[in-house]
Amino acid sequence: MSKQVDLEYLKEISDGDNEFLRDLLESFVNQTPEMVTGLIRFVKEQDWESAAKRAHKLKPTFEYVGLIAIRDNMEFIEKTIKNDGDISKIQGMTLAMKPEIESAIDEVKSILQTL
């Protein structure tokens, strides 16, 4: 598995507190799948307001674990919806990100086993 996750930011804010780091990573593992599934559902249902809110809420989640490209995609989704941009790319984008997000979650699970 190629490394996607970068914990430098979380290590910095946890200041060596592995329990705090573990709590943050467990929250990522436990909450992210449902949040992403919700985003995909909102996009599929063309519930653009909810999709923009969900993308906004997911941005820091991905930034915390160093998944900057996914964070940037969330920002693109949010801004495109809010600015009445071309939403035709959003559904494909959300579906294309899912395997990468699932892989990152698996990587965080592996990291948790070492803490």
N, C-alpha and C positions, 0 to 999 in steps of 0.2 A: 504494500500500500504506500503510495507516495504521500509525503508529509504535506498537509495543507494548513494545519492549525499552527498558529504562532502565539505562544502564551506569554510573550515578553510583557505586554501591557498588564495582563492579569497578575503576573509575578511582581511587577512593580507596585501595583496598588495593594497587593496582599502583603507586601513587605515581609516575605518569608513565612507567613502564616499559612501552612499547608491546609489547615482545617477550613479557613476562609476560601482558599483556592479550590478546595474540594467542593465546598458548598456552591460556589459559582459554576463550576463545571457540571455538577449534578443538576443544577437548575437548567443549564444549557441542554443537557441530554434529555431531561424530563419534559421541558416546555417547548423546545424548538419544533419537534415534529408536528405537534398539534397546531402551533402557530403557522407553520408553513402550509400544512394541509388546509387551514382556514383561508390563507391567502389564495391558494389555488382555487378553492371553492368560490370565494368572492369574485375572482376574475372570471371563472367559468360562468357564474350567474350574472356577470356584468354589474355587480354591486360595487361600483367604482369608489364610492365614498368609503365603504368598509375596507376595500382593498388598499386604498391609499393610507388609511389609518393603520392597517396591519403592517404594511411595508414600512411605515414610519416607526412603528414599535419594534420591528425586527432589526432596523439598522444598527443600533448599538449592540445588540446581541451578537451579530456577526463581527463587528469591530472588536469587541472584547477578546475574541478568540483568533484575531488576526486574519479573518476571511474578508479582506478588503474588497475584493472583486464582487463578492456577493453583497456586501454592504452597499457598494456603488450601484449594483443592480436594483436594490431596494430603493435607493434614492432616485434612480431613474424612473422606476414604476411610480413612486409617490409624486414626483414632479410632473411626469407626463400626464397623470390623471388630474392633478390639481390645476395644471395649465392648459387643460383641454387639448393636449397634444395627440399625436397619432398613437392610439391605444392598440392598434392592430398587432404590434409586436409583443405586447405584454403577456398574452396567454402562452405563446411559445416560449418566451423567456422564463416564465415561472415554471413551466414543465421541464425545461432544459436544466434549470438549477437544481431540481429535486435530487438527482443522483449525486451531485457534488455535495449537497447538504447532508444527505444520508451518509456519505463517505466520511465527512467531517465529524458527524455524530459518532460514528464507529471509532474514529481516531481518538476522540475525546474519551470514549468509554475505555479504550486501551490505556490512555494516559491516567485515567482514574485508578486503574489497577496498580499503577506504580506509585501512587501517593499514599 
